[in-house]
């Protein structure tokens, strides 16, 4: 694993504590974006939308250096792709304008796509240690792109790697994302091997986890098959469980409950300045028929771990053939057909997560 970019302001920070924070932020930002969209801001009164909008932090246009980017939310033409990051630094996420070269890396990144027909959504996780080409900086772990050049370079790196045009950008810094789980009254997760981590012990089976228990589930490092790749699936499983809980609690039909949920989400999210509340609302209306079962979680096809050319770093080796084919399908808005024609080519989130 790469060394963390440095201690946060105020003195050294325990690495285990940093990792726990990273896992929390990475998950909450993706859930936040999906909940805001799937829940449908159209159902919230205008003055409440304004309050929620005011709580969402804005990032100065990270697309400014890039050209020829028609607004696909406004036009309704083609898929909408959102690059979602979870950061390991309060400065980089909580105050994106204070980004400084070399000061931050991102722990988790996901491309969230809403299909052109607005009937499906896909989340592709890209492992943070994927060895890629970073424009102007040669080969490195993909999470170094944010350290080298902030949001703009991160977007360029992902676009060059995948061929997928990114429409919007989001990042989060959230110190206690257990609040969202507790706001929903807990989430239901099946654990074939039970849970024994950071003082939380549960036997194998299906449990309704509160925020603290869910944190322990998502951040467990030892004994998880696949290591960090296995933890990615646990994070995805938690996201899915939160969305299922939103529908199970019928929050969409409860204006007070929905508003509280969206306010909790709004306090966790920073987005590009072009992703306005109006655009979120319009996108939400267009995808109002999407349900949790229409959301497919995927992990970028890879060959597992290896070593960097100099032997100094543990890295994830992307499977160029399968990864390229999946990215082509995302770029062409044909993922549903690709997955149907190529069963087993992509690791998707199933019912059984170790």
RODO-2510 file (C-alpha; in nm, 4 decimals, decimal comma):
residues 354
     n   res          X          Y          Z
     1     x     0,0000     0,0000     0,0000
     2     x     0,1122     0,3553    -0,0623
     3     x     0,2150     0,5697     0,2268
     4     x    -0,0515     0,8167     0,3342
     5     x     0,0224     1,1660     0,2090
     6     x     0,0964     1,2959     0,5565
     7     x    -0,0400     1,3653     0,8996
     8     x    -0,3393     1,5885     0,9169
     9     x    -0,3173     1,9344     1,0630
    10     x    -0,2647     1,9262     1,4364
    11     x    -0,0228     1,6360     1,4612
    12     x     0,0236     1,2720     1,3658
    13     x    -0,2834     1,0574     1,3130
    14     x    -0,2973     0,6849     1,3804
    15     x    -0,2993     0,4946     1,0492
    16     x    -0,5782     0,2668     1,1637
    17     x    -0,7882     0,5711     1,2470
    18     x    -0,7146     0,7191     0,9036
    19     x    -0,8239     0,3981     0,7315
    20     x    -1,1482     0,3878     0,9285
    21     x    -1,2233     0,7478     0,8322
    22     x    -1,1508     0,6733     0,4673
    23     x    -1,3889     0,3789     0,4584
    24     x    -1,6661     0,5845     0,6159
    25     x    -1,6284     0,8757     0,3745
    26     x    -1,5993     0,6624     0,0640
    27     x    -1,9223     0,4806     0,1334
    28     x    -2,1275     0,7781     0,2433
    29     x    -2,0566     0,9877    -0,0629
    30     x    -2,1767     0,7165    -0,3014
    31     x    -2,4824     0,6427    -0,0911
    32     x    -2,5487     1,0145    -0,0642
    33     x    -2,5443     1,0735    -0,4376
    34     x    -2,7574     0,7677    -0,5092
    35     x    -3,0047     0,8417    -0,2295
    36     x    -3,0445     1,2028    -0,3416
    37     x    -3,1164     1,0888    -0,6957
    38     x    -3,3140     0,7701    -0,6369
    39     x    -3,5165     0,9216    -0,3539
    40     x    -3,6210     1,2056    -0,5790
    41     x    -3,5793     1,5634    -0,4691
    42     x    -3,8959     1,6453    -0,6613
    43     x    -4,0927     1,5219    -0,3616
    44     x    -3,9444     1,7814    -0,1272
    45     x    -4,0884     2,1297    -0,0908
    46     x    -3,8969     2,4077    -0,2644
    47     x    -3,7911     2,5861     0,0547
    48     x    -3,6576     2,2587     0,1979
    49     x    -3,4676     2,1956    -0,1241
    50     x    -3,3061     2,5365    -0,0788
    51     x    -3,2001     2,4451     0,2756
    52     x    -3,0529     2,1159     0,1585
    53     x    -2,8812     2,2863    -0,1352
    54     x    -2,7201     2,5366     0,1028
    55     x    -2,5721     2,2520     0,3092
    56     x    -2,3997     2,0930     0,0085
    57     x    -2,0482     2,2203    -0,0423
    58     x    -1,9503     2,3319    -0,3944
    59     x    -1,6179     2,2724    -0,5688
    60     x    -1,4882     2,5329    -0,8158
    61     x    -1,5407     2,3993    -1,1673
    62     x    -1,3069     2,0971    -1,1989
    63     x    -1,3997     2,0686    -1,5674
    64     x    -1,2653     2,4154    -1,6567
    65     x    -0,9512     2,2819    -1,8324
    66     x    -1,1623     2,0364    -2,0341
    67     x    -1,3578     2,1250    -2,3463
    68     x    -1,6600     2,0134    -2,5479
    69     x    -1,8740     1,8930    -2,2608
    70     x    -2,2457     1,9271    -2,3442
    71     x    -2,4837     1,9110    -2,0490
    72     x    -2,6380     1,5645    -2,0703
    73     x    -2,8559     1,6192    -1,7630
    74     x    -3,0256     1,9174    -1,9234
    75     x    -3,0558     1,7570    -2,2659
    76     x    -3,1639     1,4150    -2,1389
    77     x    -2,9506     1,2631    -2,4147
    78     x    -2,7243     0,9754    -2,3207
    79     x    -2,6070     0,8400    -1,9864
    80     x    -2,4972     1,0584    -1,6948
    81     x    -2,1672     0,9633    -1,5304
    82     x    -2,0635     1,0864    -1,1854
    83     x    -1,7105     1,0323    -1,0554
    84     x    -1,7387     0,9780    -0,6812
    85     x    -1,4391     0,9917    -0,4466
    86     x    -1,3828     0,9234    -0,0799
    87     x    -1,0861     1,1182     0,0546
    88     x    -0,8340     1,0459     0,3257
    89     x    -0,8053     1,4125     0,4234
    90     x    -1,0448     1,6547     0,5853
    91     x    -0,8902     1,9423     0,3877
    92     x    -0,9310     1,7732     0,0519
    93     x    -1,2896     1,6694     0,1124
    94     x    -1,4384     1,8983     0,3721
    95     x    -1,2793     2,2050     0,2151
    96     x    -1,1937     2,1113    -0,1455
    97     x    -1,0801     2,4669    -0,2249
    98     x    -0,7877     2,4097     0,0131
    99     x    -0,6486     2,1217    -0,1902
   100     x    -0,2680     2,1384    -0,2061
   101     x    -0,0336     1,9376    -0,4264
   102     x     0,0966     1,6292    -0,2514
   103     x    -0,1262     1,6713     0,0520
   104     x    -0,4047     1,4241    -0,0195
   105     x    -0,4868     1,0954    -0,1852
   106     x    -0,8236     0,9322    -0,2378
   107     x    -0,9021     0,6005    -0,0817
   108     x    -1,1963     0,4923    -0,2940
   109     x    -1,3285     0,5919    -0,6344
   110     x    -1,6390     0,4852    -0,8171
   111     x    -1,8005     0,5740    -1,1471
   112     x    -2,1779     0,5994    -1,0991
   113     x    -2,3721     0,5811    -1,4254
   114     x    -2,7408     0,6518    -1,4797
   115     x    -2,8305     0,4886    -1,8115
   116     x    -2,9572     0,6922    -2,1045
   117     x    -3,3067     0,5431    -2,0717
   118     x    -3,2990     0,6360    -1,6986
   119     x    -3,4127     0,2836    -1,6078
   120     x    -3,0851     0,1464    -1,4701
   121     x    -2,7895     0,2630    -1,2642
   122     x    -2,4424     0,1143    -1,2367
   123     x    -2,1608     0,1635    -0,9870
   124     x    -1,8116     0,0562    -1,0942
   125     x    -1,5506     0,0558    -0,8180
   126     x    -1,1929     0,1201    -0,9302
   127     x    -0,9448    -0,0146    -0,6716
   128     x    -0,7373     0,2679    -0,5263
   129     x    -0,4091     0,0828    -0,5937
   130     x    -0,4770     0,0270    -0,9650
   131     x    -0,1565     0,0906    -1,1611
   132     x    -0,2381     0,3433    -1,4345
   133     x    -0,0995     0,6250    -1,6459
   134     x    -0,1507     0,9680    -1,4874
   135     x    -0,1287     1,2513    -1,7440
   136     x     0,1966     1,4409    -1,6977
   137     x     0,3191     1,2127    -1,4178
   138     x     0,3811     0,8716    -1,5690
   139     x     0,2586     0,5500    -1,4112
   140     x     0,1413     0,5396    -1,0524
   141     x    -0,1444     0,4234    -0,8330
   142     x    -0,4648     0,5843    -0,9496
   143     x    -0,5272     0,7487    -0,6133
   144     x    -0,2079     0,9533    -0,6609
   145     x    -0,3796     1,1553    -0,9366
   146     x    -0,5724     1,3565    -0,6793
   147     x    -0,2533     1,4262    -0,4873
   148     x    -0,0743     1,5447    -0,8012
   149     x    -0,3458     1,7634    -0,9490
   150     x    -0,6694     1,7674    -0,7526
   151     x    -1,0161     1,7097    -0,8999
   152     x    -0,9276     1,8125    -1,2567
   153     x    -0,6368     1,5684    -1,2894
   154     x    -0,8414     1,2960    -1,1225
   155     x    -1,1150     1,3418    -1,3818
   156     x    -0,8626     1,3453    -1,6674
   157     x    -0,6968     1,0297    -1,5377
   158     x    -1,0240     0,8382    -1,5139
   159     x    -1,1434     0,9595    -1,8536
   160     x    -0,8144     0,8647    -2,0202
   161     x    -0,8135     0,5259    -1,8490
   162     x    -1,1741     0,4323    -1,9183
   163     x    -1,2871     0,6329    -2,2202
   164     x    -1,5946     0,7313    -2,0162
   165     x    -1,6982     1,0986    -2,0294
   166     x    -1,7484     1,2245    -1,6729
   167     x    -2,0395     1,4662    -1,6306
   168     x    -2,0172     1,5482    -1,2611
   169     x    -1,7777     1,5084    -0,9706
   170     x    -1,8373     1,4481    -0,5997
   171     x    -1,6234     1,3945    -0,2916
   172     x    -1,6936     1,3513     0,0786
   173     x    -1,5406     1,3974     0,4183
   174     x    -1,7729     1,2545     0,6804
   175     x    -1,6546     1,1723     1,0306
   176     x    -1,9500     0,9617     1,1376
   177     x    -2,1470     0,8119     0,8522
   178     x    -2,3135     0,5795     1,1010
   179     x    -2,5678     0,8599     1,1404
   180     x    -2,7317     0,7732     0,8093
   181     x    -2,7671     0,4091     0,9091
   182     x    -2,9107     0,5057     1,2469
   183     x    -3,1432     0,7586     1,0824
   184     x    -3,2928     0,4644     0,8927
   185     x    -3,3266     0,2527     1,2041
   186     x    -3,0462     0,0192     1,1002
   187     x    -2,9700    -0,1850     0,7878
   188     x    -3,0155    -0,5551     0,7255
   189     x    -2,6990    -0,7406     0,6213
   190     x    -2,6307    -1,1137     0,5900
   191     x    -2,2858    -1,2203     0,7121
   192     x    -2,2000    -1,5838     0,6270
   193     x    -1,8965    -1,5748     0,8560
   194     x    -2,0361    -1,3499     1,1265
   195     x    -1,8469    -1,0446     1,2503
   196     x    -1,5672    -0,9986     1,4998
   197     x    -1,3996    -0,6597     1,4672
   198     x    -1,3222    -0,3622     1,6921
   199     x    -1,5244    -0,5010     1,9778
   200     x    -1,8307    -0,5912     1,7707
   201     x    -1,9033    -0,9639     1,7599
   202     x    -2,2023    -1,1221     1,5846
   203     x    -2,2656    -1,4841     1,4856
   204     x    -2,3180    -1,5894     1,1210
   205     x    -2,6597    -1,4986     0,9869
   206     x    -2,8732    -1,2004     0,8928
   207     x    -2,8657    -0,9068     1,1321
   208     x    -3,0061    -0,5549     1,1494
   209     x    -2,6930    -0,3506     1,2097
   210     x    -2,6847    -0,0101     1,3745
   211     x    -2,4307     0,2495     1,2674
   212     x    -2,1493     0,1304     1,4930
   213     x    -2,1942    -0,2326     1,3909
   214     x    -2,2101    -0,1430     1,0218
   215     x    -1,8870     0,0543     1,0562
   216     x    -1,7157    -0,2481     1,2048
   217     x    -1,8460    -0,4608     0,9158
   218     x    -1,7234    -0,2228     0,6439
   219     x    -1,3817    -0,1502     0,7924
   220     x    -1,2789    -0,5053     0,8880
   221     x    -0,9402    -0,5814     0,7321
   222     x    -0,8297    -0,9157     0,8697
   223     x    -1,0020    -1,2349     0,7669
   224     x    -1,1858    -1,0763     0,4723
   225     x    -1,1402    -1,2859     0,1551
   226     x    -0,9674    -1,0810    -0,1124
   227     x    -0,8323    -0,8207     0,1301
   228     x    -0,9077    -0,4683     0,0054
   229     x    -1,0985    -0,6073    -0,2931
   230     x    -1,3209    -0,7951    -0,0493
   231     x    -1,3731    -0,4784     0,1515
   232     x    -1,4926    -0,3052    -0,1670
   233     x    -1,7704    -0,5622    -0,1907
   234     x    -1,8608    -0,5084     0,1742
   235     x    -1,8880    -0,1357     0,1151
   236     x    -2,1087    -0,1992    -0,1878
   237     x    -2,3210    -0,4390     0,0156
   238     x    -2,3754    -0,1716     0,2778
   239     x    -2,4747     0,0818     0,0097
   240     x    -2,7298    -0,1595    -0,1270
   241     x    -2,8638    -0,2282     0,2211
   242     x    -2,9056     0,1439     0,2904
   243     x    -3,1009     0,1924    -0,0310
   244     x    -3,3179    -0,1090     0,0526
   245     x    -3,3796     0,0400     0,3963
   246     x    -3,4876     0,3692     0,2373
   247     x    -3,7573     0,1887     0,0429
   248     x    -3,8472    -0,0510     0,3225
   249     x    -3,9106     0,2437     0,5551
   250     x    -4,1170     0,4111     0,2813
   251     x    -3,9168     0,7313     0,3281
   252     x    -4,0113     0,8468    -0,0211
   253     x    -4,3737     0,8838     0,0861
   254     x    -4,2862     1,0552     0,4144
   255     x    -4,1944     1,4229     0,3532
   256     x    -4,0561     1,4721     0,7051
   257     x    -3,8520     1,1516     0,7007
   258     x    -3,7265     1,2144     0,3478
   259     x    -3,6234     1,5676     0,4367
   260     x    -3,4295     1,4491     0,7429
   261     x    -3,2588     1,1853     0,5301
   262     x    -3,1632     1,4314     0,2585
   263     x    -3,0387     1,6833     0,5157
   264     x    -2,8127     1,4142     0,6614
   265     x    -2,6837     1,3360     0,3126
   266     x    -2,6417     1,7031     0,2243
   267     x    -2,4083     1,7566     0,5174
   268     x    -2,1706     1,4898     0,3800
   269     x    -2,1368     1,5885     0,0159
   270     x    -1,9202     1,8242    -0,1889
   271     x    -1,9978     1,8406    -0,5621
   272     x    -1,8841     2,0365    -0,8652
   273     x    -2,0455     2,3776    -0,8884
   274     x    -2,2330     2,2788    -1,2026
   275     x    -2,4224     2,0005    -1,0249
   276     x    -2,6914     2,2323    -0,8961
   277     x    -2,9990     2,1378    -0,6981
   278     x    -3,2038     2,2014    -1,0110
   279     x    -3,0003     1,9500    -1,2080
   280     x    -3,0213     1,6959    -0,9256
   281     x    -3,3966     1,7432    -0,9172
   282     x    -3,4333     1,7050    -1,2940
   283     x    -3,2171     1,3952    -1,2943
   284     x    -3,4152     1,2522    -1,0029
   285     x    -3,7431     1,3066    -1,1865
   286     x    -3,6090     1,1386    -1,5011
   287     x    -3,4995     0,8283    -1,3048
   288     x    -3,7983     0,8093    -1,0717
   289     x    -3,8761     0,4486    -1,1725
   290     x    -3,5351     0,3121    -1,0672
   291     x    -3,5428     0,0861    -0,7626
   292     x    -3,2609    -0,0762    -0,5611
   293     x    -3,2779    -0,3921    -0,7743
   294     x    -3,2071    -0,1781    -1,0816
   295     x    -2,8734    -0,0694    -0,9324
   296     x    -2,5802    -0,2958    -1,0277
   297     x    -2,2545    -0,2792    -0,8302
   298     x    -1,9388    -0,3900    -1,0137
   299     x    -1,5661    -0,4044    -0,9445
   300     x    -1,3255    -0,3098    -1,2227
   301     x    -1,1973    -0,6399    -1,3700
   302     x    -0,8487    -0,7066    -1,2430
   303     x    -0,5802    -0,9738    -1,2139
   304     x    -0,5326    -0,9263    -0,8417
   305     x    -0,2312    -0,7707    -0,6773
   306     x     0,1287    -0,7422    -0,7907
   307     x     0,4313    -0,5182    -0,7513
   308     x     0,5196    -0,1896    -0,9162
   309     x     0,8032    -0,2071    -1,1725
   310     x     1,0554    -0,0974    -0,9115
   311     x     0,9212    -0,3554    -0,6678
   312     x     0,8534    -0,0937    -0,4017
   313     x     0,4725    -0,0889    -0,4008
   314     x     0,1890    -0,3359    -0,3820
   315     x    -0,0481    -0,2575    -0,6694
   316     x    -0,3663    -0,3836    -0,8334
   317     x    -0,3263    -0,5027    -1,1920
   318     x    -0,6267    -0,4178    -1,4064
   319     x    -0,7278    -0,6821    -1,6611
   320     x    -0,6843    -0,4760    -1,9772
   321     x    -0,9114    -0,6944    -2,1897
   322     x    -1,2084    -0,7333    -1,9570
   323     x    -1,1723    -0,3883    -1,8030
   324     x    -1,1537    -0,2282    -2,1450
   325     x    -1,4633    -0,4146    -2,2637
   326     x    -1,6644    -0,3059    -1,9577
   327     x    -1,5517     0,0560    -1,9983
   328     x    -1,6484     0,0456    -2,3659
   329     x    -1,9949    -0,0754    -2,2630
   330     x    -2,0265     0,2053    -2,0088
   331     x    -1,9130     0,4633    -2,2649
   332     x    -2,1609     0,3259    -2,5192
   333     x    -2,4476     0,3014    -2,2677
   334     x    -2,4789    -0,0713    -2,3316
   335     x    -2,3886    -0,2255    -1,9963
   336     x    -2,7087    -0,4290    -1,9587
   337     x    -2,6481    -0,6001    -2,2914
   338     x    -2,2778    -0,6510    -2,2186
   339     x    -2,3441    -0,8206    -1,8851
   340     x    -2,6097    -1,0442    -2,0419
   341     x    -2,3878    -1,1512    -2,3321
   342     x    -2,0743    -1,1924    -2,1178
   343     x    -2,1811    -1,3635    -1,7941
   344     x    -1,8959    -1,3919    -1,5481
   345     x    -1,6772    -1,1336    -1,7230
   346     x    -1,7368    -0,8815    -1,4450
   347     x    -1,7544    -0,9304    -1,0693
   348     x    -2,0922    -0,7959    -0,9652
   349     x    -2,2331    -0,7767    -0,6146
   350     x    -2,4281    -1,0929    -0,5436
   351     x    -2,6442    -1,2006    -0,2534
   352     x    -2,3580    -1,3695    -0,0690
   353     x    -2,0843    -1,1315     0,0472
   354     x    -1,8170    -1,2792     0,2716
***
